[in-house]
Amino acid sequence: MSSLYVEKTNIRRLINKVIELSATRAHVIYSQYIPLTWKAVMLCLDCKVAQVPWMKRWSCPPYTINVEDVKAMTRQYPYALIVNVEAPFPFFVKASWHTWNPFLHVTQKIYSHIFWSKLHTIMVGIKKYFGEESISSYCWGSAPCHGCFKCSFPQKCRKPDSFLYSPEASGIDLYRIAQKIGIPVEIPPQKKIQLMSLALFDMP
Ligand code: SF4
């Protein structure tokens, strides 16, 4: 297996479906090429979502599946669907990286949340599509779970059908995937929001 990309006749149909769900790009690669690292998990432990009690979500450490679990899953599911959502920053969001103005910071947060939620909805749609097509799969979400505005944590998840784990919190290095397949991620983001998620699957 030398190519990164999977070439199968039914892959085009799957990619069309993802674009129809309003993703910007979708690629299917062999899941053995998914970069896994505990560093991504450690960074998530340092995130406000993991540290501030009222921001905690069931999708994040220490509640997620871990690197070893995902490694085993890449053996179970040979293909990985990589999903990307891209949107240009309007002028007030771009400016927020260079200012202390709290209004601009709040607008940037709200703007980013719209696209995190959009990617989450796409991933829930992909999960549903795989189910309808009887394709065995495992789907992640968009950063922390965006199934609800405010998570029910520490009470049990109120929307199990919308629940998706964070890919970063599961040890998946999204930036290295972006580099491998040529998704133009800016670090730090200046001109556009660039979000990614993935699903592992098997199909005949
Ligand atoms: S679906 Fe809602 S309650 Fe469940 S983990 Fe996600 S945000 Fe929390």
Residues whose N, C-alpha, C, O or C-beta is under 5 A from the ligand:
A	BS01	SF4	W58 S59 C145 H146 G147 C148 K150 C151 S152 C157 R158 K159 S162 F163
